[in-house]
């Protein structure tokens, strides 16, 4: 199990009531109640990178928690497939688990449950967008996440900040669609495409899979300039809409 300083391993009741793993960065003891942010992982699951994202969100002044959406008791590959299918359908167990995580985080000491947000990456970015249309959130950050083709699937969404890589040929059409939908609905938003960045540009992944993906159509790879700018935008946007 990965260990990241300042991030606790926790268990909370999932949507089905079964215990589910999560990574939690609590508010400092004695601090004023602060907003909570649900961090939604990539297709790789709740790994060290996502725990670092939890820590990064907490450093911005929020209580942050990342649920492990694959912790459902079945074989991992089946859990991954079910989670992806849930995102495609726009409903199902993973959304129930995210709502359970939101309620758990909202009820923690030092968390202002009336001010809640979400941030997601890739697979989690798609969830962060759809979940923001279902849950009582004040802001949602979507990093290179899928956008539904039908606008009605995100009707009622909260303010959204979206960040995409211009070299990512698989997801490059998502940003203009998101911009169009949010503008049509008059939802406060900030959607930006970074021309020199590919997919997953805020994560420094290692290993053979990461190297192979860098040559594929998604051009997966860490881009520090784009990542730094995106985090500055998220800090400002969340500060405006979550406080």
C-alpha positions in Angstrom: 0.0 0.0 0.0 1.4 3.4 -1.0 2.2 5.8 1.9 2.1 9.6 1.3 2.9 11.9 4.2 -0.2 13.7 5.5 -2.6 11.3 3.7 -4.5 8.7 5.8 -5.8 5.4 4.6 -9.5 5.2 5.6 -12.6 3.0 5.2 -16.1 4.4 4.6 -19.5 2.8 3.8 -19.9 2.6 0.0 -23.1 3.1 -1.8 -24.0 -0.6 -1.2 -23.0 -0.3 2.5 -19.9 -2.4 2.0 -16.6 -0.9 3.3 -14.6 0.9 0.7 -11.0 2.1 0.8 -10.1 5.8 0.5 -7.3 8.2 1.0 -8.0 11.2 3.2 -6.2 14.4 4.0 -8.0 15.9 7.0 -8.1 19.5 8.0 -5.5 20.5 10.6 -6.7 20.1 14.2 -8.4 23.3 15.5 -8.7 24.9 12.1 -11.8 26.7 10.9 -14.2 24.5 9.0 -13.0 24.2 5.4 -14.6 23.0 2.2 -14.3 19.3 1.1 -13.2 18.0 -2.3 -13.7 14.5 -3.6 -10.7 13.4 -5.7 -11.6 10.9 -8.4 -8.9 8.6 -9.8 -7.7 7.8 -13.3 -8.2 4.3 -14.8 -5.1 3.2 -12.9 -7.1 3.4 -9.6 -6.1 4.8 -6.2 -2.4 4.8 -6.6 0.5 6.9 -5.3 -0.1 9.6 -7.9 -3.7 10.1 -6.8 -2.7 10.1 -3.2 -0.3 12.9 -4.1 -3.2 14.7 -5.8 -5.1 14.4 -2.5 -2.2 16.0 -0.7 -2.0 18.7 -3.3 -5.7 19.6 -3.0 -5.3 19.7 0.8 -2.4 22.1 0.5 -4.8 24.5 -1.3 -6.9 24.7 1.9 -9.4 21.9 1.5 -10.2 18.6 3.2 -9.6 16.1 0.4 -10.7 12.4 0.0 -10.2 10.0 -2.9 -12.4 6.8 -2.8 -11.1 3.6 -4.4 -13.9 3.0 -6.9 -12.4 -0.4 -7.8 -12.7 -1.6 -4.2 -16.0 -3.5 -4.7 -15.0 -7.0 -3.7 -14.6 -8.6 -7.2 -11.6 -9.2 -9.5 -9.9 -6.0 -10.4 -10.3 -6.2 -14.1 -14.1 -6.8 -13.7 -14.2 -3.8 -11.3 -12.5 -1.6 -13.9 -14.8 -2.7 -16.6 -17.9 -2.1 -14.4 -16.7 1.3 -13.5 -16.1 2.3 -17.1 -19.5 1.0 -18.1 -21.1 3.0 -15.3 -19.4 6.2 -16.6 -20.7 5.4 -20.2 -24.2 4.9 -18.9 -24.2 7.9 -16.7 -25.6 6.0 -13.7 -24.8 3.0 -11.5 -22.8 1.9 -8.5 -19.8 4.2 -9.0 -22.0 7.2 -8.8 -23.6 5.8 -5.6 -20.1 5.3 -4.2 -19.1 8.9 -5.0 -22.2 10.2 -3.3 -21.4 8.0 -0.3 -17.8 9.4 -0.2 -19.2 12.9 -0.4 -21.5 12.3 2.5 -18.7 10.7 4.5 -16.3 13.6 3.8 -19.0 16.2 4.6 -19.5 14.7 8.0 -15.9 14.7 9.1 -14.7 17.1 11.9 -13.5 20.4 10.5 -15.3 20.0 7.2 -17.9 22.4 6.0 -20.4 20.0 4.4 -22.2 22.9 2.7 -19.2 23.7 0.6 -18.2 20.6 -1.4 -16.4 20.1 -4.7 -14.9 17.4 -6.9 -11.8 17.0 -9.1 -11.1 14.1 -11.4 -8.5 12.9 -13.9 -9.2 11.1 -17.2 -11.7 8.4 -16.2 -12.2 10.5 -13.0 -12.6 13.6 -15.0 -15.6 12.2 -16.8 -17.1 11.2 -13.4 -16.3 14.6 -12.0 -18.4 16.2 -14.7 -21.4 13.9 -14.5 -21.3 13.7 -10.7 -21.4 17.5 -10.6 -24.8 17.4 -12.3 -26.1 14.9 -9.7 -24.7 16.0 -6.4 -24.8 19.2 -4.4 -21.4 20.6 -5.4 -20.2 24.1 -5.6 -17.4 23.5 -8.2 -15.9 20.7 -10.2 -12.5 20.4 -11.9 -12.3 18.1 -15.0 -8.9 17.1 -16.2 -9.1 15.6 -19.7 -12.4 13.9 -19.0 -15.0 12.6 -21.4 -18.0 14.9 -22.1 -21.3 13.3 -23.0 -22.7 14.0 -26.5 -26.1 15.0 -25.1 -26.2 18.2 -23.1 -29.1 17.1 -21.0 -26.8 14.6 -19.1 -25.1 17.6 -17.4 -28.2 19.8 -17.0 -28.0 21.4 -13.5 -24.2 21.1 -13.3 -22.3 23.4 -10.9 -19.5 25.7 -12.1 -16.8 23.7 -14.0 -13.2 24.2 -14.8 -11.8 22.0 -17.5 -8.2 21.3 -18.7 -7.2 19.4 -21.8 -4.1 18.6 -23.9 -4.0 19.8 -27.5 -1.8 16.9 -28.6 -4.3 14.3 -27.3 -6.0 13.2 -30.5 -8.5 11.0 -28.6 -9.9 13.6 -26.2 -9.2 16.8 -28.1 -12.9 17.2 -29.2 -14.1 17.2 -25.6 -13.0 20.7 -24.7 -15.0 22.6 -27.3 -18.1 20.5 -26.6 -17.8 21.2 -22.9 -17.2 24.9 -23.6 -20.3 25.0 -25.8 -22.6 23.1 -23.4 -21.6 25.3 -20.4 -22.0 28.5 -22.4 -25.4 27.4 -23.6 -26.5 26.7 -20.0 -24.9 29.9 -18.7 -22.9 27.9 -16.2 -19.8 29.7 -14.9 -16.8 27.9 -16.3 -13.1 28.0 -17.4 -12.2 25.5 -20.1 -8.7 25.6 -21.5 -6.7 23.5 -24.0 -2.9 23.4 -23.7 -1.5 23.1 -27.3 1.8 21.5 -26.3 0.4 19.0 -23.8 -1.0 15.5 -24.3 -3.2 13.4 -22.1 -2.5 13.0 -18.4 -0.3 16.0 -18.4 -0.5 16.7 -14.7 0.8 13.2 -13.8 4.4 12.0 -14.0 3.7 8.3 -14.7 6.6 5.8 -15.0 7.0 2.3 -16.4 6.6 0.6 -19.8 2.9 1.4 -20.2 3.6 5.1 -19.7 6.4 5.1 -22.2 4.3 3.3 -24.8 1.4 5.6 -24.3 3.6 8.6 -24.9 3.9 7.4 -28.5 0.2 6.7 -29.0 -2.5 9.0 -30.2 -3.1 10.3 -26.7 0.5 11.5 -26.3 0.5 10.7 -22.6 3.1 12.6 -20.7 3.8 15.0 -17.9 4.0 18.6 -19.0 5.2 20.8 -16.0 4.3 24.1 -17.6 0.7 23.1 -18.4 0.4 21.3 -15.1 1.5 24.4 -13.1 -0.9 26.7 -15.0 -3.8 24.3 -14.6 -3.3 24.0 -10.8 -3.2 27.8 -10.5 -6.5 28.0 -12.4 -8.0 25.4 -10.2 -6.9 27.2 -7.0 -8.5 30.4 -8.3 -11.7 28.8 -9.6 -12.2 26.8 -6.4 -11.4 29.8 -4.3 -14.1 31.8 -6.1 -16.8 29.1 -6.0 -16.0 27.1 -2.8 -14.3 29.8 -0.7 
